[in-house]
C-alpha cells in the first residue's frame, strides 16, 4: 500500500465514522409524525391529515 492509498483509506474511514451520527438525525427527523391542514375557501371544507 502506497502513501496515496493509505491517505484515501484514512479519509474514507473517517467519513464513514461520521456518517451514522449524521444519517441517524436525518432519519429521525424524516419519520416524525406530521400534520397537514387544508381549508377550502369556496366550500368551507376543512381537512386535517396526519402522516
C-alpha positions, 0 to 999 in steps of 0.5 A: 500500500502506497502513501496515496492509498493509505491517505484515501483509506484514512479519509474514507474511514473517517467519513464513514465514522461520521456518517451514522451520527449524521444519517441517524438525525436525518432519519429521525427527523424524516419519520416524525409524525406530521400534520397537514391542514387544508381549508377550502375557501369556496366550500368551507371544507376543512381537512386535517391529515396526519402522516 
